[in-house]
Amino acid sequence: MFGKDMLGKLSQMQQAAEESKKRLAQIIVEGEAGGNLVVVSLNGNKEMKSVKINTDHKLMEQEDLEDLLCVAMQRALEKATAIHDQEMMASARNMMPGM
């Protein structure tokens, strides 16, 4: 069913995917909210790396902080998704020219 050529290509694709994941792990994106009151950092694999809350600012209500965390997380996730998708498309183009 699978020839040696097909198995070789599958192995190459798996190796390329692993290399892409390694590159994406090194890319850090941030999403912020409230004028940098909350900053969320993710890597290109969409793994959370940190959450920073500016404690110099006056205390805010829990609900406000929760809202800012959601906004910052969504912004970081959108950036991480864009970078992830670009990397995967580039990897696929390298494996399948003309795509």
Backbone atoms as SQL, in Angstrom:
CREATE TABLE atoms (id INTEGER PRIMARY KEY, chain TEXT, resi INTEGER, resn TEXT, atom TEXT, x REAL, y REAL, z REAL);
INSERT INTO atoms VALUES
  (1, 'A', 1, 'MET', 'N', 0.829, -1.192, 0.000),
  (2, 'A', 1, 'MET', 'CA', 0.000, 0.000, 0.000),
  (3, 'A', 1, 'MET', 'C', 0.875, 1.259, 0.000),
  (4, 'A', 2, 'PHE', 'N', 1.826, 1.333, 0.923),
  (5, 'A', 2, 'PHE', 'CA', 2.755, 2.454, 0.955),
  (6, 'A', 2, 'PHE', 'C', 4.086, 1.989, 0.392),
  (7, 'A', 3, 'GLY', 'N', 4.584, 2.717, -0.598),
  (8, 'A', 3, 'GLY', 'CA', 5.895, 2.409, -1.121),
  (9, 'A', 3, 'GLY', 'C', 6.966, 3.064, -0.265),
  (10, 'A', 4, 'LYS', 'N', 8.213, 2.701, -0.541),
  (11, 'A', 4, 'LYS', 'CA', 9.322, 3.294, 0.209),
  (12, 'A', 4, 'LYS', 'C', 9.350, 4.804, 0.043),
  (13, 'A', 5, 'ASP', 'N', 8.995, 5.266, -1.145),
  (14, 'A', 5, 'ASP', 'CA', 8.986, 6.704, -1.403),
  (15, 'A', 5, 'ASP', 'C', 7.961, 7.414, -0.508),
  (16, 'A', 6, 'MET', 'N', 6.784, 6.821, -0.374),
  (17, 'A', 6, 'MET', 'CA', 5.733, 7.416, 0.451),
  (18, 'A', 6, 'MET', 'C', 6.138, 7.411, 1.921),
  (19, 'A', 7, 'LEU', 'N', 6.721, 6.337, 2.399),
  (20, 'A', 7, 'LEU', 'CA', 7.173, 6.269, 3.787),
  (21, 'A', 7, 'LEU', 'C', 8.275, 7.288, 4.052),
  (22, 'A', 8, 'GLY', 'N', 9.148, 7.483, 3.080),
  (23, 'A', 8, 'GLY', 'CA', 10.206, 8.480, 3.215),
  (24, 'A', 8, 'GLY', 'C', 9.633, 9.881, 3.317),
  (25, 'A', 9, 'LYS', 'N', 8.620, 10.168, 2.492),
  (26, 'A', 9, 'LYS', 'CA', 7.980, 11.488, 2.538),
  (27, 'A', 9, 'LYS', 'C', 7.260, 11.697, 3.869),
  (28, 'A', 10, 'LEU', 'N', 6.592, 10.675, 4.370),
  (29, 'A', 10, 'LEU', 'CA', 5.921, 10.790, 5.663),
  (30, 'A', 10, 'LEU', 'C', 6.929, 11.059, 6.776),
  (31, 'A', 11, 'SER', 'N', 8.064, 10.408, 6.714),
  (32, 'A', 11, 'SER', 'CA', 9.117, 10.619, 7.708),
  (33, 'A', 11, 'SER', 'C', 9.649, 12.049, 7.623),
  (34, 'A', 12, 'GLN', 'N', 9.838, 12.546, 6.405),
  (35, 'A', 12, 'GLN', 'CA', 10.294, 13.922, 6.208),
  (36, 'A', 12, 'GLN', 'C', 9.279, 14.912, 6.751),
  (37, 'A', 13, 'MET', 'N', 8.001, 14.655, 6.521),
  (38, 'A', 13, 'MET', 'CA', 6.950, 15.545, 7.003),
  (39, 'A', 13, 'MET', 'C', 6.916, 15.559, 8.531),
  (40, 'A', 14, 'GLN', 'N', 7.089, 14.400, 9.133),
  (41, 'A', 14, 'GLN', 'CA', 7.105, 14.328, 10.594),
  (42, 'A', 14, 'GLN', 'C', 8.297, 15.101, 11.155),
  (43, 'A', 15, 'GLN', 'N', 9.445, 14.958, 10.533),
  (44, 'A', 15, 'GLN', 'CA', 10.644, 15.664, 10.973),
  (45, 'A', 15, 'GLN', 'C', 10.454, 17.173, 10.804),
  (46, 'A', 16, 'ALA', 'N', 9.870, 17.602, 9.690),
  (47, 'A', 16, 'ALA', 'CA', 9.633, 19.027, 9.457),
  (48, 'A', 16, 'ALA', 'C', 8.662, 19.586, 10.500),
  (49, 'A', 17, 'ALA', 'N', 7.639, 18.803, 10.855),
  (50, 'A', 17, 'ALA', 'CA', 6.676, 19.251, 11.864),
  (51, 'A', 17, 'ALA', 'C', 7.365, 19.411, 13.223),
  (52, 'A', 18, 'GLU', 'N', 8.227, 18.494, 13.574),
  (53, 'A', 18, 'GLU', 'CA', 8.957, 18.585, 14.842),
  (54, 'A', 18, 'GLU', 'C', 9.876, 19.813, 14.862),
  (55, 'A', 19, 'GLU', 'N', 10.538, 20.077, 13.752),
  (56, 'A', 19, 'GLU', 'CA', 11.404, 21.256, 13.663),
  (57, 'A', 19, 'GLU', 'C', 10.581, 22.539, 13.799),
  (58, 'A', 20, 'SER', 'N', 9.406, 22.555, 13.191),
  (59, 'A', 20, 'SER', 'CA', 8.524, 23.717, 13.307),
  (60, 'A', 20, 'SER', 'C', 8.093, 23.927, 14.753),
  (61, 'A', 21, 'LYS', 'N', 7.741, 22.845, 15.439),
  (62, 'A', 21, 'LYS', 'CA', 7.332, 22.956, 16.838),
  (63, 'A', 21, 'LYS', 'C', 8.462, 23.509, 17.697),
  (64, 'A', 22, 'LYS', 'N', 9.703, 23.104, 17.404),
  (65, 'A', 22, 'LYS', 'CA', 10.855, 23.612, 18.158),
  (66, 'A', 22, 'LYS', 'C', 11.040, 25.102, 17.914),
  (67, 'A', 23, 'ARG', 'N', 10.900, 25.533, 16.648),
  (68, 'A', 23, 'ARG', 'CA', 11.027, 26.962, 16.345),
  (69, 'A', 23, 'ARG', 'C', 9.915, 27.754, 17.029),
  (70, 'A', 24, 'LEU', 'N', 8.697, 27.233, 16.976),
  (71, 'A', 24, 'LEU', 'CA', 7.558, 27.929, 17.582),
  (72, 'A', 24, 'LEU', 'C', 7.696, 28.036, 19.100),
  (73, 'A', 25, 'ALA', 'N', 8.340, 27.066, 19.712),
  (74, 'A', 25, 'ALA', 'CA', 8.532, 27.101, 21.169),
  (75, 'A', 25, 'ALA', 'C', 9.439, 28.258, 21.580),
  (76, 'A', 26, 'GLN', 'N', 10.256, 28.750, 20.664),
  (77, 'A', 26, 'GLN', 'CA', 11.186, 29.833, 20.955),
  (78, 'A', 26, 'GLN', 'C', 10.589, 31.215, 20.721),
  (79, 'A', 27, 'ILE', 'N', 9.449, 31.273, 20.053),
  (80, 'A', 27, 'ILE', 'CA', 8.804, 32.551, 19.740),
  (81, 'A', 27, 'ILE', 'C', 7.827, 32.897, 20.864),
  (82, 'A', 28, 'ILE', 'N', 7.967, 34.073, 21.436),
  (83, 'A', 28, 'ILE', 'CA', 7.087, 34.524, 22.510),
  (84, 'A', 28, 'ILE', 'C', 6.276, 35.720, 22.018),
  (85, 'A', 29, 'VAL', 'N', 4.963, 35.655, 22.205),
  (86, 'A', 29, 'VAL', 'CA', 4.073, 36.761, 21.865),
  (87, 'A', 29, 'VAL', 'C', 3.367, 37.204, 23.137),
  (88, 'A', 30, 'GLU', 'N', 2.959, 38.467, 23.146),
  (89, 'A', 30, 'GLU', 'CA', 2.267, 39.010, 24.313),
  (90, 'A', 30, 'GLU', 'C', 0.939, 39.609, 23.904),
  (91, 'A', 31, 'GLY', 'N', -0.007, 39.481, 24.801),
  (92, 'A', 31, 'GLY', 'CA', -1.287, 40.165, 24.672),
  (93, 'A', 31, 'GLY', 'C', -1.447, 41.022, 25.915),
  (94, 'A', 32, 'GLU', 'N', -1.868, 42.263, 25.725),
  (95, 'A', 32, 'GLU', 'CA', -2.006, 43.160, 26.877),
  (96, 'A', 32, 'GLU', 'C', -3.407, 43.721, 26.919),
  (97, 'A', 33, 'ALA', 'N', -3.764, 44.208, 28.097),
  (98, 'A', 33, 'ALA', 'CA', -5.060, 44.858, 28.265),
  (99, 'A', 33, 'ALA', 'C', -4.930, 45.922, 29.345),
  (100, 'A', 34, 'GLY', 'N', -5.767, 46.921, 29.232),
  (101, 'A', 34, 'GLY', 'CA', -5.772, 47.981, 30.235),
  (102, 'A', 34, 'GLY', 'C', -4.514, 48.809, 30.238),
  (103, 'A', 35, 'GLY', 'N', -3.956, 49.058, 29.056),
  (104, 'A', 35, 'GLY', 'CA', -2.728, 49.849, 28.998),
  (105, 'A', 35, 'GLY', 'C', -1.571, 49.175, 29.723),
  (106, 'A', 36, 'ASN', 'N', -1.411, 47.883, 29.488),
  (107, 'A', 36, 'ASN', 'CA', -0.354, 47.055, 30.087),
  (108, 'A', 36, 'ASN', 'C', -0.575, 46.765, 31.572),
  (109, 'A', 37, 'LEU', 'N', -1.798, 46.925, 32.058),
  (110, 'A', 37, 'LEU', 'CA', -2.078, 46.513, 33.433),
  (111, 'A', 37, 'LEU', 'C', -1.975, 44.997, 33.558),
  (112, 'A', 38, 'VAL', 'N', -2.370, 44.301, 32.476),
  (113, 'A', 38, 'VAL', 'CA', -2.274, 42.846, 32.428),
  (114, 'A', 38, 'VAL', 'C', -1.574, 42.472, 31.130),
  (115, 'A', 39, 'VAL', 'N', -0.549, 41.616, 31.227),
  (116, 'A', 39, 'VAL', 'CA', 0.180, 41.140, 30.055),
  (117, 'A', 39, 'VAL', 'C', 0.279, 39.621, 30.139),
  (118, 'A', 40, 'VAL', 'N', -0.159, 38.949, 29.083),
  (119, 'A', 40, 'VAL', 'CA', -0.111, 37.493, 29.006),
  (120, 'A', 40, 'VAL', 'C', 0.878, 37.119, 27.913),
  (121, 'A', 41, 'SER', 'N', 1.781, 36.182, 28.209),
  (122, 'A', 41, 'SER', 'CA', 2.771, 35.724, 27.230),
  (123, 'A', 41, 'SER', 'C', 2.525, 34.258, 26.887),
  (124, 'A', 42, 'LEU', 'N', 2.539, 33.985, 25.576),
  (125, 'A', 42, 'LEU', 'CA', 2.420, 32.622, 25.067),
  (126, 'A', 42, 'LEU', 'C', 3.568, 32.372, 24.107),
  (127, 'A', 43, 'ASN', 'N', 3.892, 31.097, 23.884),
  (128, 'A', 43, 'ASN', 'CA', 4.848, 30.815, 22.824),
  (129, 'A', 43, 'ASN', 'C', 4.081, 30.491, 21.545),
  (130, 'A', 44, 'GLY', 'N', 4.790, 30.269, 20.467),
  (131, 'A', 44, 'GLY', 'CA', 4.163, 30.004, 19.173),
  (132, 'A', 44, 'GLY', 'C', 3.382, 28.705, 19.119),
  (133, 'A', 45, 'ASN', 'N', 3.562, 27.838, 20.103),
  (134, 'A', 45, 'ASN', 'CA', 2.781, 26.607, 20.210),
  (135, 'A', 45, 'ASN', 'C', 1.541, 26.807, 21.074),
  (136, 'A', 46, 'LYS', 'N', 1.247, 28.060, 21.403),
  (137, 'A', 46, 'LYS', 'CA', 0.076, 28.449, 22.185),
  (138, 'A', 46, 'LYS', 'C', 0.151, 27.964, 23.632),
  (139, 'A', 47, 'GLU', 'N', 1.359, 27.801, 24.142),
  (140, 'A', 47, 'GLU', 'CA', 1.559, 27.412, 25.532),
  (141, 'A', 47, 'GLU', 'C', 1.783, 28.669, 26.365),
  (142, 'A', 48, 'MET', 'N', 1.052, 28.779, 27.475),
  (143, 'A', 48, 'MET', 'CA', 1.184, 29.957, 28.326),
  (144, 'A', 48, 'MET', 'C', 2.546, 29.958, 28.999),
  (145, 'A', 49, 'LYS', 'N', 3.205, 31.112, 28.946),
  (146, 'A', 49, 'LYS', 'CA', 4.521, 31.264, 29.557),
  (147, 'A', 49, 'LYS', 'C', 4.471, 32.138, 30.797),
  (148, 'A', 50, 'SER', 'N', 3.637, 33.188, 30.778),
  (149, 'A', 50, 'SER', 'CA', 3.550, 34.040, 31.968),
  (150, 'A', 50, 'SER', 'C', 2.309, 34.918, 31.921),
  (151, 'A', 51, 'VAL', 'N', 1.945, 35.375, 33.115),
  (152, 'A', 51, 'VAL', 'CA', 0.897, 36.378, 33.292),
  (153, 'A', 51, 'VAL', 'C', 1.475, 37.427, 34.227),
  (154, 'A', 52, 'LYS', 'N', 1.444, 38.688, 33.783),
  (155, 'A', 52, 'LYS', 'CA', 1.960, 39.775, 34.611),
  (156, 'A', 52, 'LYS', 'C', 0.825, 40.751, 34.906),
  (157, 'A', 53, 'ILE', 'N', 0.717, 41.123, 36.170),
  (158, 'A', 53, 'ILE', 'CA', -0.281, 42.095, 36.585),
  (159, 'A', 53, 'ILE', 'C', 0.460, 43.254, 37.228),
  (160, 'A', 54, 'ASN', 'N', 0.255, 44.453, 36.702),
  (161, 'A', 54, 'ASN', 'CA', 0.933, 45.640, 37.198),
  (162, 'A', 54, 'ASN', 'C', 0.381, 45.985, 38.578),
  (163, 'A', 55, 'THR', 'N', 1.185, 45.765, 39.582),
  (164, 'A', 55, 'THR', 'CA', 0.743, 46.023, 40.955),
  (165, 'A', 55, 'THR', 'C', 0.956, 47.473, 41.370),
  (166, 'A', 56, 'ASP', 'N', 1.594, 48.277, 40.517),
  (167, 'A', 56, 'ASP', 'CA', 1.783, 49.690, 40.821),
  (168, 'A', 56, 'ASP', 'C', 0.478, 50.465, 40.693),
  (169, 'A', 57, 'HIS', 'N', -0.428, 49.912, 39.924),
  (170, 'A', 57, 'HIS', 'CA', -1.713, 50.577, 39.704),
  (171, 'A', 57, 'HIS', 'C', -2.611, 50.359, 40.918),
  (172, 'A', 58, 'LYS', 'N', -3.494, 51.305, 41.143),
  (173, 'A', 58, 'LYS', 'CA', -4.424, 51.172, 42.274),
  (174, 'A', 58, 'LYS', 'C', -5.191, 49.853, 42.157),
  (175, 'A', 59, 'LEU', 'N', -5.593, 49.334, 43.271),
  (176, 'A', 59, 'LEU', 'CA', -6.334, 48.078, 43.274),
  (177, 'A', 59, 'LEU', 'C', -7.620, 48.220, 42.482),
  (178, 'A', 60, 'MET', 'N', -7.959, 47.176, 41.781),
  (179, 'A', 60, 'MET', 'CA', -9.188, 47.199, 41.001),
  (180, 'A', 60, 'MET', 'C', -10.102, 46.068, 41.469),
  (181, 'A', 61, 'GLU', 'N', -11.312, 46.142, 41.043),
  (182, 'A', 61, 'GLU', 'CA', -12.293, 45.117, 41.387),
  (183, 'A', 61, 'GLU', 'C', -11.913, 43.796, 40.720),
  (184, 'A', 62, 'GLN', 'N', -12.272, 42.704, 41.365),
  (185, 'A', 62, 'GLN', 'CA', -11.971, 41.374, 40.834),
  (186, 'A', 62, 'GLN', 'C', -12.554, 41.199, 39.439),
  (187, 'A', 63, 'GLU', 'N', -13.759, 41.648, 39.223),
  (188, 'A', 63, 'GLU', 'CA', -14.414, 41.505, 37.922),
  (189, 'A', 63, 'GLU', 'C', -13.643, 42.247, 36.835),
  (190, 'A', 64, 'ASP', 'N', -13.131, 43.436, 37.151),
  (191, 'A', 64, 'ASP', 'CA', -12.338, 44.194, 36.182),
  (192, 'A', 64, 'ASP', 'C', -11.058, 43.442, 35.832),
  (193, 'A', 65, 'LEU', 'N', -10.395, 42.911, 36.838),
  (194, 'A', 65, 'LEU', 'CA', -9.161, 42.149, 36.611),
  (195, 'A', 65, 'LEU', 'C', -9.445, 40.911, 35.760),
  (196, 'A', 66, 'GLU', 'N', -10.524, 40.223, 36.053),
  (197, 'A', 66, 'GLU', 'CA', -10.893, 39.044, 35.265),
  (198, 'A', 66, 'GLU', 'C', -11.142, 39.417, 33.810),
  (199, 'A', 67, 'ASP', 'N', -11.824, 40.540, 33.579),
  (200, 'A', 67, 'ASP', 'CA', -12.082, 41.003, 32.215),
  (201, 'A', 67, 'ASP', 'C', -10.768, 41.313, 31.491),
  (202, 'A', 68, 'LEU', 'N', -9.860, 41.999, 32.173),
  (203, 'A', 68, 'LEU', 'CA', -8.565, 42.334, 31.569),
  (204, 'A', 68, 'LEU', 'C', -7.763, 41.076, 31.254),
  (205, 'A', 69, 'LEU', 'N', -7.817, 40.093, 32.131),
  (206, 'A', 69, 'LEU', 'CA', -7.113, 38.823, 31.876),
  (207, 'A', 69, 'LEU', 'C', -7.670, 38.148, 30.625),
  (208, 'A', 70, 'CYS', 'N', -8.980, 38.149, 30.483),
  (209, 'A', 70, 'CYS', 'CA', -9.595, 37.538, 29.299),
  (210, 'A', 70, 'CYS', 'C', -9.176, 38.259, 28.021),
  (211, 'A', 71, 'VAL', 'N', -9.192, 39.575, 28.048),
  (212, 'A', 71, 'VAL', 'CA', -8.809, 40.356, 26.871),
  (213, 'A', 71, 'VAL', 'C', -7.345, 40.103, 26.520),
  (214, 'A', 72, 'ALA', 'N', -6.461, 40.157, 27.507),
  (215, 'A', 72, 'ALA', 'CA', -5.031, 39.942, 27.259),
  (216, 'A', 72, 'ALA', 'C', -4.778, 38.533, 26.728),
  (217, 'A', 73, 'MET', 'N', -5.448, 37.553, 27.293),
  (218, 'A', 73, 'MET', 'CA', -5.279, 36.172, 26.840),
  (219, 'A', 73, 'MET', 'C', -5.750, 36.015, 25.406),
  (220, 'A', 74, 'GLN', 'N', -6.893, 36.595, 25.069),
  (221, 'A', 74, 'GLN', 'CA', -7.402, 36.494, 23.703),
  (222, 'A', 74, 'GLN', 'C', -6.444, 37.145, 22.711),
  (223, 'A', 75, 'ARG', 'N', -5.909, 38.296, 23.060),
  (224, 'A', 75, 'ARG', 'CA', -4.961, 38.986, 22.166),
  (225, 'A', 75, 'ARG', 'C', -3.699, 38.161, 21.970),
  (226, 'A', 76, 'ALA', 'N', -3.182, 37.586, 23.033),
  (227, 'A', 76, 'ALA', 'CA', -1.985, 36.753, 22.921),
  (228, 'A', 76, 'ALA', 'C', -2.278, 35.514, 22.086),
  (229, 'A', 77, 'LEU', 'N', -3.433, 34.909, 22.302),
  (230, 'A', 77, 'LEU', 'CA', -3.803, 33.704, 21.559),
  (231, 'A', 77, 'LEU', 'C', -3.953, 33.993, 20.064),
  (232, 'A', 78, 'GLU', 'N', -4.525, 35.140, 19.732),
  (233, 'A', 78, 'GLU', 'CA', -4.646, 35.512, 18.315),
  (234, 'A', 78, 'GLU', 'C', -3.275, 35.653, 17.667),
  (235, 'A', 79, 'LYS', 'N', -2.330, 36.283, 18.365),
  (236, 'A', 79, 'LYS', 'CA', -0.978, 36.438, 17.831),
  (237, 'A', 79, 'LYS', 'C', -0.277, 35.086, 17.698),
  (238, 'A', 80, 'ALA', 'N', -0.399, 34.255, 18.726),
  (239, 'A', 80, 'ALA', 'CA', 0.241, 32.939, 18.694),
  (240, 'A', 80, 'ALA', 'C', -0.341, 32.076, 17.580),
  (241, 'A', 81, 'THR', 'N', -1.645, 32.154, 17.378),
  (242, 'A', 81, 'THR', 'CA', -2.297, 31.387, 16.320),
  (243, 'A', 81, 'THR', 'C', -1.809, 31.836, 14.947),
  (244, 'A', 82, 'ALA', 'N', -1.683, 33.134, 14.745),
  (245, 'A', 82, 'ALA', 'CA', -1.201, 33.654, 13.458),
  (246, 'A', 82, 'ALA', 'C', 0.218, 33.167, 13.175),
  (247, 'A', 83, 'ILE', 'N', 1.083, 33.236, 14.170),
  (248, 'A', 83, 'ILE', 'CA', 2.466, 32.778, 13.983),
  (249, 'A', 83, 'ILE', 'C', 2.499, 31.280, 13.745),
  (250, 'A', 84, 'HIS', 'N', 1.715, 30.535, 14.496),
  (251, 'A', 84, 'HIS', 'CA', 1.655, 29.081, 14.350),
  (252, 'A', 84, 'HIS', 'C', 1.191, 28.713, 12.941),
  (253, 'A', 85, 'ASP', 'N', 0.126, 29.354, 12.471),
  (254, 'A', 85, 'ASP', 'CA', -0.409, 29.064, 11.144),
  (255, 'A', 85, 'ASP', 'C', 0.604, 29.408, 10.049),
  (256, 'A', 86, 'GLN', 'N', 1.308, 30.533, 10.188),
  (257, 'A', 86, 'GLN', 'CA', 2.329, 30.911, 9.205),
  (258, 'A', 86, 'GLN', 'C', 3.433, 29.859, 9.140),
  (259, 'A', 87, 'GLU', 'N', 3.876, 29.400, 10.294),
  (260, 'A', 87, 'GLU', 'CA', 4.952, 28.407, 10.347),
  (261, 'A', 87, 'GLU', 'C', 4.504, 27.090, 9.708),
  (262, 'A', 88, 'MET', 'N', 3.284, 26.667, 10.007),
  (263, 'A', 88, 'MET', 'CA', 2.787, 25.413, 9.447),
  (264, 'A', 88, 'MET', 'C', 2.618, 25.509, 7.929),
  (265, 'A', 89, 'MET', 'N', 2.143, 26.650, 7.443),
  (266, 'A', 89, 'MET', 'CA', 1.998, 26.832, 5.999),
  (267, 'A', 89, 'MET', 'C', 3.358, 26.839, 5.313),
  (268, 'A', 90, 'ALA', 'N', 4.334, 27.497, 5.919),
  (269, 'A', 90, 'ALA', 'CA', 5.678, 27.524, 5.344),
  (270, 'A', 90, 'ALA', 'C', 6.261, 26.120, 5.307),
  (271, 'A', 91, 'SER', 'N', 6.046, 25.371, 6.356),
  (272, 'A', 91, 'SER', 'CA', 6.544, 24.003, 6.412),
  (273, 'A', 91, 'SER', 'C', 5.878, 23.144, 5.341),
  (274, 'A', 92, 'ALA', 'N', 4.566, 23.307, 5.169),
  (275, 'A', 92, 'ALA', 'CA', 3.844, 22.533, 4.155),
  (276, 'A', 92, 'ALA', 'C', 4.303, 22.907, 2.747),
  (277, 'A', 93, 'ARG', 'N', 4.529, 24.214, 2.517),
  (278, 'A', 93, 'ARG', 'CA', 5.002, 24.647, 1.194),
  (279, 'A', 93, 'ARG', 'C', 6.366, 24.057, 0.873),
  (280, 'A', 94, 'ASN', 'N', 7.215, 23.942, 1.879),
  (281, 'A', 94, 'ASN', 'CA', 8.539, 23.355, 1.656),
  (282, 'A', 94, 'ASN', 'C', 8.434, 21.881, 1.290),
  (283, 'A', 95, 'MET', 'N', 7.459, 21.205, 1.847),
  (284, 'A', 95, 'MET', 'CA', 7.278, 19.779, 1.561),
  (285, 'A', 95, 'MET', 'C', 6.536, 19.541, 0.266),
  (286, 'A', 96, 'MET', 'N', 5.640, 20.456, -0.099),
  (287, 'A', 96, 'MET', 'CA', 4.814, 20.300, -1.289),
  (288, 'A', 96, 'MET', 'C', 4.882, 21.546, -2.144),
  (289, 'A', 97, 'PRO', 'N', 5.931, 21.683, -2.954),
  (290, 'A', 97, 'PRO', 'CA', 6.064, 22.872, -3.791),
  (291, 'A', 97, 'PRO', 'C', 4.832, 23.083, -4.670),
  (292, 'A', 98, 'GLY', 'N', 4.507, 24.334, -4.907),
  (293, 'A', 98, 'GLY', 'CA', 3.353, 24.656, -5.738),
  (294, 'A', 98, 'GLY', 'C', 2.074, 24.803, -4.944),
  (295, 'A', 99, 'MET', 'N', 2.150, 24.643, -3.633),
  (296, 'A', 99, 'MET', 'CA', 0.962, 24.732, -2.783),
  (297, 'A', 99, 'MET', 'C', 0.623, 26.177, -2.509);
